[in-house]
Amino acid sequence: DEADVLRRQVGSLQARVAQLERELEARHSAASVIEAASTHEIRAALDRTERAERRTEELEAKNHDLEVLYRLEQEMRKKTHNQLLDLKGQIRVFCRVRPLTPREACEECAAIRRDPFTVEVARAQMSVDGAHRQERKTVQFDSVFGPAAQQDEVFREVQDLVQSAVDGYNVTVFTYGQTGAGKTYTLYGGQGDARGIVPRTVEAVFDKLNRFDSSRFRYTVRAHLVELYKTDLIDLLAVGKGAGRLEVRRDARTGDTTIENVDERAVAGPEELLRLLEEGTEHRHVASTQLNADSSRSHLFLTITIEIVDQEARTAIVGKLRLCDLAGSERPKKSGASGDTMREAIEINKALTALGDVIEALTRASSAPRPVQVPYRNHKLTTLLSDSLGGSAKTLMFVNVSPARSEVEE
């Protein structure tokens, strides 16, 4: 009996051992399958890694090629844009004929916009036999805006120059004309849709700068506001602050002009710059004349300097945008100027004559076979503007005129 029990126990243990051997064999088989699968997966993962590395290298090469193409395209865009402006003329002259004022409502229009490029001026004359006749003269401009022209329409012709300043060029826009002809309105305007060239330009500058990739490009905008009153430069942002005397310095090598001791301020956005402008223009010299109750007695210069740094390419470009509201040209007899106002008028006309001489010399130089001497140093006004007139600079001049027959001589 005891032997039977032991035989049964041995049989049971043998069966258990056989089962364990089968389980061990199954686990060895499973381990082999897992090992084979793991090896396959590892090899597949390594293959994927190698393919990803090769793809990354390809993408980096393509990215480098695209970066080169981008830079070439930007250079080509700048070149084409500014060549187009040069074809239009590095110095362009627009004319804007303002509407008749209530004081002139009973008068006929002697100056009219004949077409987008022509102004016709009619002047009554008396012949030797006493007969009255009309003498008509046409004057050609790069563009002419009539009395119905809106401020946004005028700015559309200017906004390409904002791009040139962002591209690193020196750009000047100025208004020229008799007192009361609408120069300040064209540049500064009023509120809302009546905003002039200056506030629209300020907004356009920051709009263009904010389109740059901020992770790569860094920009700074600085501005100063000065007036040339008689022969003195006055810093309108430092009035009453004991600022030093302002002097214009011209770099003989580069031709760039700077103003010593000027209060130039960094601005972060259009609102800040327009507040500075409002602050400064409150100090501008004005006087009442028979032609204009608030006649500007100085030349006003808002200068905006734009610097853009490409942090990847480690390059920088600097452009300068100067917006000038020139004092009104006038005949003292007609404006009723006397005393200090008469002396102001004389200095104003001297400055405007010097500016006319410079523009005339630049016009002759563009087609002359030999170099032409440009008289920048004849007046402080033209010395200040010398880096914005001629060379690679872009200049736009607005001639503002009154259409009234009583102003035909002007």
Stockholm file with secondary structure:
# STOCKHOLM 1.0

chainA/1-410         DEADVLRRQVGSLQARVAQLERELEARHSAASVIEAASTHEIRAALDRTERAERRTEELEAKNHDLEVLYRLEQEMRKKTHNQLLDLKGQIRVFCRVRPLTPREACEECAAIRRDPFTVEVARAQMSVDGAHRQERKTVQFDSVFGPAAQQDEVFREVQDLVQSAVDGYNVTVFTYGQTGAGKTYTLYGGQGDARGIVPRTVEAVFDKLNRFDSSRFRYTVRAHLVELYKTDLIDLLAVGKGAGRLEVRRDARTGDTTIENVDERAVAGPEELLRLLEEGTEHRHVASTQLNADSSRSHLFLTITIEIVDQEARTAIVGKLRLCDLAGSERPKKSGASGDTMREAIEINKALTALGDVIEALTRASSAPRPVQVPYRNHKLTTLLSDSLGGSAKTLMFVNVSPARSEVEE
#=GR chainA/1-410 SS CHHHHHHHHHHHHHHHHHHHHHHHHHHHHHHHHHHHHHHHHHHHHHHHHHHHHHHHHHHHHHHHHHHHHHHHHHHHHHHHHHHHHHHHCSEEEEEEECCCCGGGTTSCBSEEEEETTEEEEEEEEECTTSCEEEEEEEEECSEEECTTCCHHHHHHTTHHHHHHHHTTCEEEEEEEEBTTSSHHHHHTBCSGGGBCHHHHHHHHHHHHHTTSCTTTEEEEEEEEEEEEETTEEEETTSTTTTCCCCEEEECTTTCCEEEETCCCEEESSHHHHHHHHHHHHTTCCEECCSSCTTEECSEEEEEEEEEEEETTTTEEEEEEEEEEECCCBCCHHHHTCCTHHHHHHHHHHHHHHHHHHHHHHHHHHTTCSSCCCCCGGGSHHHHHTGGGSSTTCEEEEEEEECCBGGGTTC
#=GC SS_cons         CHHHHHHHHHHHHHHHHHHHHHHHHHHHHHHHHHHHHHHHHHHHHHHHHHHHHHHHHHHHHHHHHHHHHHHHHHHHHHHHHHHHHHHHCSEEEEEEECCCCGGGTTSCBSEEEEETTEEEEEEEEECTTSCEEEEEEEEECSEEECTTCCHHHHHHTTHHHHHHHHTTCEEEEEEEEBTTSSHHHHHTBCSGGGBCHHHHHHHHHHHHHTTSCTTTEEEEEEEEEEEEETTEEEETTSTTTTCCCCEEEECTTTCCEEEETCCCEEESSHHHHHHHHHHHHTTCCEECCSSCTTEECSEEEEEEEEEEEETTTTEEEEEEEEEEECCCBCCHHHHTCCTHHHHHHHHHHHHHHHHHHHHHHHHHHTTCSSCCCCCGGGSHHHHHTGGGSSTTCEEEEEEEECCBGGGTTC
//
